[in-house]
Amino acid sequence: MGRPGKVKGFIDSVIGKAIVIGIEVFARKSDISLEDSLAELKELSHAAGIEVVYTISQRKKRIETGTYLGSGKIEEIKALAARYGADILLVDDELSGIQIRNLESALDMEIIDRTSLILDIFANRAKSREGKLQVELARLRYEKPRIVGGSTQLSKQAGGIGSRGLGEKKLELDRRTIDKRITSVERSIEGLIKQREVQKTKRKKSHLQTVALIGYTNVGKSTLMNTFLKINNPLKSKHESPVADMLFATLDPFHRKVKLKDSLEFILTDTVGFVSKLPHTLVDAFMSTLEEVKDADLLLYVVDVSNDEYEHQLKVTKNVVKELGAEEIPYIIVQNKKDKLNPEKLLEITDSLETTIPISALTGEGLDQLISAVEGKIMKDYKVVDLIIPFERGSMANYILENTKVIEYEYLNDGLHVRAYLNRHDINRYNLFLV
């Protein structure tokens, strides 16, 4: 039995004109204002190739259960659609299947809610097998309770080979098909998670600290990672993190070992970007990927300091980190794109209570200060030790010189005398040579 057709509400790189609408319910608390949410939705629509021709905001006591909008607002949208040639209604909330069906019937427009828009963007951005499977799982979980919002064909009777009887509805068949596919995708993801756990175990055996880049989508995390990677390798590397001026350019965790000029090494991880009101189906599907954040020793909250929504981006990042249970991990706020901002404005938004480093990942400005701050955070578990390593232990001496932060060293008659910063693992390993 093939995969069920998509529920209406999804788009397939359709370029169209949209009216955007958002409702603020008086009694409903939100971490984001209606204005900010609508501005973000317009960015998302641009990423999907949709032109926004008109935006409507409304504040009311409650959402209409069957149609989301009241009859007066529906008539207003009809007139606006005719005036601007709009064929899509983009809704800044997650709609039920009944709401989608009723709005389509009343407006004769394609109805796309915020969740389906984000899922579509993720589907177009996913490159790895795991990323594609995670997005598919999120879409299937979104589709299942919305079957009723799809085609009128769903209400027709269906039977034949593989069905339980001639009286079974097509609706039931589609739900069973989705359930089977969900189970299949979940099993495939579990297998890939096990492979990633093996890779994670190998990284842990290196006893290197892990630093994770996290933050809002399209703030320059991947550019910053590539800047780090070029510290010791100025030539462009095929191992760079993918960079693009678009939302959700990076969906898969990207790990690379970074070696600073003083030989200090750590693992740097690039992660999927955040967005307000990220669909729960997507959060759940990507949870195994987001777990990388919880395993980090240091988090770099990357924000676009030149963006008017800077404070909102930082708030979204902190909220997601809190949801992941990672709020106790040490962090540094990286104010990226300082080259686009007036210096006086930068001073205005600097919080003296936070560790904040303004940089430009593109030009490298401020990177030295960031490196010093990173060192200060990850070096807290290191100790300065004095060692005398005999000449016959040449490989161990080379390891210290090449892979640790060395303060000073000297070759004497009895071996290499060295003072260096060592982590707990290396201190135990070199215990016999401690002075």
N, C-alpha and C positions, 0 to 999 in steps of 0.2 A: 504494500500500500504506500503510495507516494506521500510526500510531505504536503500538508494542507496549504491552501492558498492563504495569502496574507490578508489580515483583516483590514478593511478600509481605515485610513488614518495614517498609514505608512506611505512614505514617498520613495521613489526610486530615481534619485537625481533629477526630479522634475523641476524645471525652471518655470516658475509661475509668479503671479502677483498675489500678495496676501494682505488681508486685513488682520491685524494683531489685536487681541482683546485680553485683558486681565481684570479680574475681580478681586477686590479686597473685602473680605468678610469681617465685619466689625469685631466679632467675638473670637476670631481665629488669630492666634499668635504666630508670628513669622520672624525669622532671623534676617529677612531681607525686605526692604520696602517694595511696594508695588512698582514704583518708578524704576528702581534698580533692576527688579526682576524683568520688567518689560524691555529695558535697555539691553539686558543680557539675552533675552529671547530674540531680539532683533539681530544680535551678533550671531546667534545660533542659526537663524534663518539665512543669513548671508553665507554662512559656512555650508549650508545645504543648497545654495543656488536659488533661494527664493527672495524676490524683491518685495519689501514691505512698503505698501502704498498708503496705509493709514493705520493709526494706532488709537485704540479706545481703552480708557481706564474707567472702572466703575467701582463704587463703594456701596455695599448693600448689606442687609442683615443676614441673608442666607442665599445659597445657591439653589436654583430650580432643579429638583431631583430628576425630572425627565428630560429637560432641554438645556440645562445649565444656565441659559439666558431667559429673561422674561420676554413676553410677546412684543413689547415695545422696542426692546433692543434688537430683536430679530428683524423687525421691520426696518429699523435704522440701518442695520448691516446690509439688508437687501438693496436699499437705496444707494449706499456707499459702494457696494460691489458693482452696481450698474454704472455708477458715475466714474469709478476708477478702473473698471475692467478687471476686478479682482476675481479669481477663481478658487482661492484658498482662504479658509478661516483658520488662523493659527491661535490656539487657545493656551494661555499661560497657566494651565492646570492639567491634571491628569483626568481624563473623561472616562465614564463608563461606556460600555458597548451600546446601551440604550440611548445615552446622550449623543453619542456619535451618530447613530442611526437617525434619531429624531432631528438633529441639526442638519444633517445632509438632506433629509426630506423637506425640511422647512426652507432651507436656503438654496438648495441645488448647487452647493459648493463642496469642494473637498475639505473635510474637517481633519485637522492635524493637531493633536495635543502636544504639550511640551515633552512628555515622555517619549512619544513615538518619534518626535523630531530628533531628540538626543540619541535614541537607539539607532535611527537611520544614519546619523553622522558617524557613530561608532562603527556601524557595519561597513561603511565606506572607508574608514580609516584602518580597520583591523588588517594586519598583514600576516602575523604568525598563525599557526594552526590553533594554538590555545586562545589567542585573542579572538579569532573568528568563532570558535566554539563558545566562548564566554558571552559574546554578543548574541549569538543564536539562542543560547539558553535564556538570556534576559528577554529576548523578543518572544520566545515561546511562552514564557511565564506571563508576559504582558498580554499575549493573544488569547490565552485560554479562557479567562473570564469574560472576554469581549466578543466571543463567537456570535452572540446575539446581535451585535452591532454590524455584522458583515452582510453578506448577500442574502436576498430573500430566498435563495436556493436552500438555505439552511433549514427552513421549515418544512421542506418537502420530505416525503417518505423515501426511504432508501432500503435496499436489501441486496441480496446476492451473495456471492462467495465471500466468506470471511465475516459476514455479519451474523448476529445472534438470532435474527429472525426478520421476516418481511416487514414487521411493524416498527423496526428500529428507525429512529430519526437520523437524518444527515447530521444534525447537531451533535448527537451522541457519537457518531462515527468520527467526526472531526475532533471532538474532545479526546476520544480514545487514541486517535492518531497522534495528537499533540503529546499526550501522556507518554506514549511509547517513544516518541522522539526525544522528549525531555530526559527519560531514563537513559536512552542511548548516549545523548550528549553528556550527561552527568558522569557516566562511566568513562567516556573518553577523556574528560577533564581530569577525573581522578587519576587516570594513568599518567597524564602529563604532570600533574601535581607531584606524583611520586618521583618522576624524573627530576623535577625541579628541586625536590627535597634532597636528592642525592647531590646535586650541584651545590645546594646551600650548605650541606654537611662538609663538602670539600672546601668551601670558602671559610667555614668556621675553623677547620683544621689549620688554616694558615695563621690563625690567631691575630688577624689584622682587624683593626677597628672598621666599622661600616658607617659611612655617611650617606644619608638619603636626601636627594633633592625632591622637595614636594611643593605643591602650590597650585594655584589656579592655572587653567589651561592657557597656553599661548603667552606666558610671561617670560619665557627665555630660559627655562630649565635645561633644555637640550643644548642650547648655545653655551650656557655656563659649563655644562659637563665637557663639551668639546674644548673649551678654553682650558680647563684643567688638564685634559688629555694632552694638550700641546705644550705643557710646561717643559717636559723633557723630550718632546718629539715635535719640533716646530713644523715638520712636514705634515701635510694633510694625510690623515689615516683612514683606511677603509673601515676601521673599527669605531668610527665616530657614531654618536647617537644621531638619529635622523632629525633634521631641522626643517621646519616650514612655517610660514606666517599664516597659520590656520589653527582652529580649535582642534584639540585632541590629535595632534600629529603623532604623539607617542602613546601607545596603549600597552605595550609590553615592558616589563621591568628590564633595564639595561644596565649591566654590571661591568665595571672596568677597574683594574688596579691603577691607582694614581701614586706616582712616586715624586715627591717634592724635591727641591734642589738640595735639601740637607739630608736626603735619603729616607725621610719619614714616609712610610707607605700606608695607604688605607684603601678600602674598597668603596668606590663611589657608585651610587645607584640612581638612575633616572626613573621616575615613576609616572603613571598616568596622571594627567591634569584633572583638577577638580572643577566643579561648576555648581552653582546654587541649585538646590532642589534636585540633586542628582537622583534619578529614579532608584527606588529600593531594589527593583529587580536587577538593575545594573550593578548596584553596590554589592548585592549578594553574589552575583555572578563573578564579579571581579575581586571578591574578598580574598581569595587565595593570592592574587597579585598584590593587593593592598597590604597583605600580611608582611610584605617586605619592609614596610614602614616600621612595624612593631619590632623587627629584628635589628633595627639600626641602633648604633651607639650615639649618633648625633643626627639631628634633622636640620636641614637648611630650608627655612620657609622662604621661597622665592616669590617676590611680588613685583609687579610692574609699577614702580613709583611714579612714572609719568602718566599713568592712567587715572582719570578722575574717580574711578571706583577702587582705588588703591586700598582704602580701609575695609571696604567690603570684601575684596579678594583675600585680605589677611584674615578677616573674620571667618570666611568660608573655610580657609585652610585649617584654622584652629578648631573649628567645629568638626571637620572630618577627622582630624587627628584625635579629638576627644571621643568621637564615635568608635574609633578603632581601639580605644583604650591605650593610646600611646602618648597621652599628654604629659607623662612624667619624664619622657626622654628629653635630655638637654637639646636646646635648639638655638639657632641664630637666624635673625630676620635679615634676609638679603634683599636690599632695595635695588632691584635691577633697573637698567635703562636710565641711570642718572644723567647720562649725556643728553637726554631729551628734556630735562627739567631745569628750571631756573634755580640757581644755588640758594637763593633766599627762600624759595618755596620748599626746597629740600630740608632746610633748617626748621621750618614751621612744623613739618610732620614727623620730625625725629622724636622718638619717645625715649627719654633719659632712663626710664625704668627697664628697658629692654636692650638686649645685645643686638644692635642694628648696624649693618655695614652697607653703605651705599656703593654700588659698583656699576660698571657697564660691562656686561659679559661680551659684548660685541667688540669693544675697543681695548678691554683689559684694564681699564681704569678702576682702581680700588681693589684689584685682585690681591695685591700684596697684603693689604689690611685684612682681607677675608681669610687668606691663608694663615696669617698670624692668629686670627680668632679661632679658626678651625684647629690649629695646633694646640692652642691653649685649652680647648675643650677636650680633645681626644688624648692629650698628653697627661691628663689628671691621673690616669691609672699607670703611668710610667714612673720609674724611679731612676735617679742617677746612680750608677754603680761603677766601681773600678774593677777591672779584670786584668789578669795576666794569663794569656793563652799561649801554651807551648808551641814552638814552631812545628812540631809534628802534627798538631791539630790545625793545619792550614785552612781546611775547608770551613771550620768553625770561626776562625779569625776573619776569613773573607766574608762570611755571612754578616758578622758584626759591622764590618766596614761598609758593606754594600747595602744593608737592609735596615740599619738602625740610625738614629740621630746621634752621631758621634760628636762629643765635645772636643776631645783631644786624643792623640795616640802617638806612641813612640815604640820603635823596635829596639829592644835591649838584649843583653846576652841570654836571658832566660825566656824570651818570647815577646809577644806583642803586649805592651802595656796600653790599655785603652780605658777611657772614661766615656760612657755613653748612656743614653736613655733606653731602658729596657722595660718591656711589659712583663706581667707576672709569669707568663709562660716561658719567656726567654730567660728570666732570672732563675727559674727552676732548672732550665736546661743547662745554664752556665754556672750552676751553683758551685761546682768544684773549682772554678777559676776566680771566684770572688775574692777580693782582697779585704 
